[in-house]
C-alpha cells in the first residue's frame, strides 16, 4: 500500500509547520509534523481505520479521517494506495473544509 499526498495537503502541512515554528517553537512544529506522519504511516496496514468524514459525504467519494492533535488528516482509501487530500485544523469552521479543495 502506497501513500500519495495532494499538493493541497502538502501545502497545508507546510503552512501548519511554519505557523507553529514561528508562533510556538521548532520543537512544537516538529512534534505536530511527526504525529501527522505517524498517523499516516498507520494507514498502510489499516487503510479503513479512519471514520468517514461527514462533512464530505455529498462529494460522491469516500473521504475518511484520522485525528492527530488538533488536526484531521483527510484521506481517500483506494485499492492499492491511500490519497491524503487535506490536513484540516479542527478548530476551524468545518464548512471551510468543503471549500478548501
Rosetta constraint file for C-alpha pairs under 8 A:
AtomPair CA 1 CA 44 HARMONIC 5.56 0.50
AtomPair CA 1 CA 45 HARMONIC 7.66 0.50
AtomPair CA 1 CA 80 HARMONIC 5.37 0.50
AtomPair CA 1 CA 81 HARMONIC 5.04 0.50
AtomPair CA 1 CA 82 HARMONIC 7.26 0.50
AtomPair CA 2 CA 44 HARMONIC 6.93 0.50
AtomPair CA 2 CA 80 HARMONIC 6.80 0.50
AtomPair CA 2 CA 81 HARMONIC 4.59 0.50
AtomPair CA 2 CA 82 HARMONIC 6.24 0.50
AtomPair CA 3 CA 44 HARMONIC 7.43 0.50
AtomPair CA 3 CA 81 HARMONIC 5.71 0.50
AtomPair CA 3 CA 82 HARMONIC 4.88 0.50
AtomPair CA 3 CA 83 HARMONIC 6.06 0.50
AtomPair CA 3 CA 84 HARMONIC 7.33 0.50
AtomPair CA 4 CA 81 HARMONIC 7.19 0.50
AtomPair CA 4 CA 82 HARMONIC 6.11 0.50
AtomPair CA 4 CA 83 HARMONIC 4.85 0.50
AtomPair CA 4 CA 84 HARMONIC 6.13 0.50
AtomPair CA 5 CA 9 HARMONIC 6.19 0.50
AtomPair CA 5 CA 10 HARMONIC 6.39 0.50
AtomPair CA 5 CA 83 HARMONIC 5.74 0.50
AtomPair CA 5 CA 84 HARMONIC 4.70 0.50
AtomPair CA 5 CA 85 HARMONIC 6.38 0.50
AtomPair CA 6 CA 10 HARMONIC 6.34 0.50
AtomPair CA 6 CA 83 HARMONIC 7.10 0.50
AtomPair CA 6 CA 84 HARMONIC 6.10 0.50
AtomPair CA 6 CA 85 HARMONIC 5.28 0.50
AtomPair CA 6 CA 86 HARMONIC 7.55 0.50
AtomPair CA 7 CA 11 HARMONIC 6.08 0.50
AtomPair CA 8 CA 12 HARMONIC 6.15 0.50
AtomPair CA 8 CA 85 HARMONIC 6.76 0.50
AtomPair CA 8 CA 86 HARMONIC 6.45 0.50
AtomPair CA 8 CA 101 HARMONIC 7.46 0.50
AtomPair CA 9 CA 13 HARMONIC 6.25 0.50
AtomPair CA 9 CA 84 HARMONIC 6.56 0.50
AtomPair CA 9 CA 85 HARMONIC 5.26 0.50
AtomPair CA 9 CA 86 HARMONIC 4.21 0.50
AtomPair CA 9 CA 87 HARMONIC 5.67 0.50
AtomPair CA 10 CA 14 HARMONIC 6.23 0.50
AtomPair CA 10 CA 86 HARMONIC 7.90 0.50
AtomPair CA 11 CA 15 HARMONIC 6.10 0.50
AtomPair CA 12 CA 16 HARMONIC 6.15 0.50
AtomPair CA 12 CA 86 HARMONIC 6.93 0.50
AtomPair CA 12 CA 87 HARMONIC 5.92 0.50
AtomPair CA 12 CA 88 HARMONIC 7.68 0.50
AtomPair CA 13 CA 17 HARMONIC 6.06 0.50
AtomPair CA 13 CA 33 HARMONIC 7.43 0.50
AtomPair CA 13 CA 87 HARMONIC 6.37 0.50
AtomPair CA 14 CA 18 HARMONIC 6.04 0.50
AtomPair CA 15 CA 19 HARMONIC 5.98 0.50
AtomPair CA 16 CA 20 HARMONIC 6.19 0.50
AtomPair CA 16 CA 29 HARMONIC 7.64 0.50
AtomPair CA 17 CA 21 HARMONIC 5.99 0.50
AtomPair CA 17 CA 29 HARMONIC 5.04 0.50
AtomPair CA 17 CA 30 HARMONIC 7.28 0.50
AtomPair CA 17 CA 32 HARMONIC 7.50 0.50
AtomPair CA 17 CA 33 HARMONIC 6.80 0.50
AtomPair CA 18 CA 22 HARMONIC 6.23 0.50
AtomPair CA 18 CA 29 HARMONIC 7.39 0.50
AtomPair CA 19 CA 23 HARMONIC 5.92 0.50
AtomPair CA 19 CA 24 HARMONIC 7.95 0.50
AtomPair CA 19 CA 29 HARMONIC 7.93 0.50
AtomPair CA 20 CA 24 HARMONIC 5.05 0.50
AtomPair CA 20 CA 25 HARMONIC 6.19 0.50
AtomPair CA 20 CA 26 HARMONIC 7.15 0.50
AtomPair CA 20 CA 28 HARMONIC 6.56 0.50
AtomPair CA 20 CA 29 HARMONIC 5.00 0.50
AtomPair CA 21 CA 25 HARMONIC 4.60 0.50
AtomPair CA 21 CA 26 HARMONIC 4.41 0.50
AtomPair CA 21 CA 27 HARMONIC 7.51 0.50
AtomPair CA 21 CA 28 HARMONIC 6.92 0.50
AtomPair CA 21 CA 29 HARMONIC 5.09 0.50
AtomPair CA 22 CA 26 HARMONIC 7.55 0.50
AtomPair CA 24 CA 28 HARMONIC 6.44 0.50
AtomPair CA 24 CA 29 HARMONIC 7.58 0.50
AtomPair CA 25 CA 29 HARMONIC 6.34 0.50
AtomPair CA 26 CA 30 HARMONIC 6.07 0.50
AtomPair CA 27 CA 31 HARMONIC 6.16 0.50
AtomPair CA 28 CA 32 HARMONIC 6.28 0.50
AtomPair CA 29 CA 33 HARMONIC 6.28 0.50
AtomPair CA 30 CA 34 HARMONIC 5.97 0.50
AtomPair CA 31 CA 35 HARMONIC 6.09 0.50
AtomPair CA 32 CA 36 HARMONIC 6.27 0.50
AtomPair CA 32 CA 68 HARMONIC 7.76 0.50
AtomPair CA 32 CA 69 HARMONIC 7.46 0.50
AtomPair CA 33 CA 37 HARMONIC 6.27 0.50
AtomPair CA 34 CA 38 HARMONIC 5.99 0.50
AtomPair CA 35 CA 39 HARMONIC 6.20 0.50
AtomPair CA 35 CA 68 HARMONIC 6.12 0.50
AtomPair CA 35 CA 69 HARMONIC 7.78 0.50
AtomPair CA 36 CA 40 HARMONIC 6.20 0.50
AtomPair CA 36 CA 68 HARMONIC 5.76 0.50
AtomPair CA 36 CA 73 HARMONIC 7.44 0.50
AtomPair CA 37 CA 41 HARMONIC 6.04 0.50
AtomPair CA 38 CA 42 HARMONIC 6.53 0.50
AtomPair CA 39 CA 43 HARMONIC 6.97 0.50
AtomPair CA 39 CA 66 HARMONIC 7.26 0.50
AtomPair CA 39 CA 68 HARMONIC 6.92 0.50
AtomPair CA 40 CA 44 HARMONIC 7.48 0.50
AtomPair CA 40 CA 73 HARMONIC 7.83 0.50
AtomPair CA 42 CA 46 HARMONIC 6.46 0.50
AtomPair CA 42 CA 47 HARMONIC 7.86 0.50
AtomPair CA 43 CA 47 HARMONIC 4.44 0.50
AtomPair CA 43 CA 48 HARMONIC 7.51 0.50
AtomPair CA 43 CA 49 HARMONIC 7.09 0.50
AtomPair CA 43 CA 82 HARMONIC 7.73 0.50
AtomPair CA 44 CA 82 HARMONIC 7.82 0.50
AtomPair CA 47 CA 77 HARMONIC 5.99 0.50
AtomPair CA 47 CA 82 HARMONIC 7.15 0.50
AtomPair CA 48 CA 64 HARMONIC 7.89 0.50
AtomPair CA 48 CA 77 HARMONIC 7.00 0.50
AtomPair CA 49 CA 66 HARMONIC 7.98 0.50
AtomPair CA 50 CA 64 HARMONIC 5.42 0.50
AtomPair CA 50 CA 65 HARMONIC 4.95 0.50
AtomPair CA 50 CA 66 HARMONIC 5.12 0.50
AtomPair CA 51 CA 64 HARMONIC 5.27 0.50
AtomPair CA 51 CA 65 HARMONIC 5.61 0.50
AtomPair CA 51 CA 66 HARMONIC 7.05 0.50
AtomPair CA 52 CA 57 HARMONIC 7.81 0.50
AtomPair CA 52 CA 62 HARMONIC 6.85 0.50
AtomPair CA 52 CA 63 HARMONIC 5.88 0.50
AtomPair CA 52 CA 64 HARMONIC 4.23 0.50
AtomPair CA 52 CA 65 HARMONIC 6.46 0.50
AtomPair CA 53 CA 57 HARMONIC 6.59 0.50
AtomPair CA 53 CA 62 HARMONIC 7.91 0.50
AtomPair CA 53 CA 63 HARMONIC 5.59 0.50
AtomPair CA 53 CA 64 HARMONIC 4.96 0.50
AtomPair CA 53 CA 65 HARMONIC 5.98 0.50
AtomPair CA 53 CA 74 HARMONIC 7.68 0.50
AtomPair CA 55 CA 94 HARMONIC 7.03 0.50
AtomPair CA 55 CA 95 HARMONIC 7.42 0.50
AtomPair CA 55 CA 97 HARMONIC 7.48 0.50
AtomPair CA 55 CA 98 HARMONIC 7.13 0.50
AtomPair CA 56 CA 61 HARMONIC 7.88 0.50
AtomPair CA 56 CA 63 HARMONIC 6.56 0.50
AtomPair CA 56 CA 98 HARMONIC 6.66 0.50
AtomPair CA 57 CA 61 HARMONIC 7.07 0.50
AtomPair CA 57 CA 62 HARMONIC 7.03 0.50
AtomPair CA 57 CA 63 HARMONIC 7.33 0.50
AtomPair CA 61 CA 76 HARMONIC 7.66 0.50
AtomPair CA 62 CA 76 HARMONIC 6.07 0.50
AtomPair CA 62 CA 77 HARMONIC 7.59 0.50
AtomPair CA 63 CA 74 HARMONIC 6.55 0.50
AtomPair CA 63 CA 75 HARMONIC 5.56 0.50
AtomPair CA 63 CA 76 HARMONIC 4.86 0.50
AtomPair CA 63 CA 77 HARMONIC 7.65 0.50
AtomPair CA 64 CA 74 HARMONIC 5.75 0.50
AtomPair CA 64 CA 75 HARMONIC 5.33 0.50
AtomPair CA 64 CA 76 HARMONIC 6.07 0.50
AtomPair CA 64 CA 77 HARMONIC 7.71 0.50
AtomPair CA 65 CA 72 HARMONIC 5.98 0.50
AtomPair CA 65 CA 73 HARMONIC 5.22 0.50
AtomPair CA 65 CA 74 HARMONIC 4.50 0.50
AtomPair CA 65 CA 75 HARMONIC 6.00 0.50
AtomPair CA 66 CA 72 HARMONIC 5.61 0.50
AtomPair CA 66 CA 73 HARMONIC 5.17 0.50
AtomPair CA 66 CA 74 HARMONIC 6.89 0.50
AtomPair CA 67 CA 71 HARMONIC 5.68 0.50
AtomPair CA 67 CA 72 HARMONIC 4.61 0.50
AtomPair CA 67 CA 73 HARMONIC 6.19 0.50
AtomPair CA 68 CA 72 HARMONIC 6.28 0.50
AtomPair CA 68 CA 73 HARMONIC 7.21 0.50
AtomPair CA 70 CA 89 HARMONIC 5.85 0.50
AtomPair CA 70 CA 90 HARMONIC 5.55 0.50
AtomPair CA 70 CA 91 HARMONIC 7.03 0.50
AtomPair CA 71 CA 87 HARMONIC 6.30 0.50
AtomPair CA 71 CA 88 HARMONIC 5.31 0.50
AtomPair CA 71 CA 89 HARMONIC 4.49 0.50
AtomPair CA 71 CA 90 HARMONIC 5.41 0.50
AtomPair CA 72 CA 86 HARMONIC 7.84 0.50
AtomPair CA 72 CA 87 HARMONIC 5.62 0.50
AtomPair CA 72 CA 88 HARMONIC 4.99 0.50
AtomPair CA 72 CA 89 HARMONIC 6.39 0.50
AtomPair CA 72 CA 90 HARMONIC 6.37 0.50
AtomPair CA 73 CA 84 HARMONIC 7.16 0.50
AtomPair CA 73 CA 85 HARMONIC 7.87 0.50
AtomPair CA 73 CA 86 HARMONIC 6.06 0.50
AtomPair CA 73 CA 87 HARMONIC 4.75 0.50
AtomPair CA 73 CA 88 HARMONIC 6.54 0.50
AtomPair CA 74 CA 84 HARMONIC 6.01 0.50
AtomPair CA 74 CA 85 HARMONIC 5.63 0.50
AtomPair CA 74 CA 86 HARMONIC 5.01 0.50
AtomPair CA 74 CA 87 HARMONIC 6.14 0.50
AtomPair CA 74 CA 88 HARMONIC 7.38 0.50
AtomPair CA 75 CA 82 HARMONIC 6.79 0.50
AtomPair CA 75 CA 83 HARMONIC 5.42 0.50
AtomPair CA 75 CA 84 HARMONIC 4.25 0.50
AtomPair CA 75 CA 85 HARMONIC 5.31 0.50
AtomPair CA 75 CA 86 HARMONIC 7.04 0.50
AtomPair CA 76 CA 82 HARMONIC 5.85 0.50
AtomPair CA 76 CA 83 HARMONIC 5.16 0.50
AtomPair CA 76 CA 84 HARMONIC 6.54 0.50
AtomPair CA 76 CA 85 HARMONIC 7.36 0.50
AtomPair CA 77 CA 81 HARMONIC 6.49 0.50
AtomPair CA 77 CA 82 HARMONIC 4.58 0.50
AtomPair CA 77 CA 83 HARMONIC 6.41 0.50
AtomPair CA 78 CA 82 HARMONIC 5.64 0.50
AtomPair CA 78 CA 83 HARMONIC 7.48 0.50
AtomPair CA 88 CA 92 HARMONIC 7.91 0.50
AtomPair CA 88 CA 97 HARMONIC 7.20 0.50
AtomPair CA 90 CA 94 HARMONIC 7.40 0.50
AtomPair CA 92 CA 96 HARMONIC 7.52 0.50
AtomPair CA 93 CA 97 HARMONIC 7.62 0.50
AtomPair CA 94 CA 98 HARMONIC 7.58 0.50
AtomPair CA 95 CA 99 HARMONIC 7.04 0.50
AtomPair CA 96 CA 100 HARMONIC 5.90 0.50
AtomPair CA 97 CA 101 HARMONIC 7.43 0.50
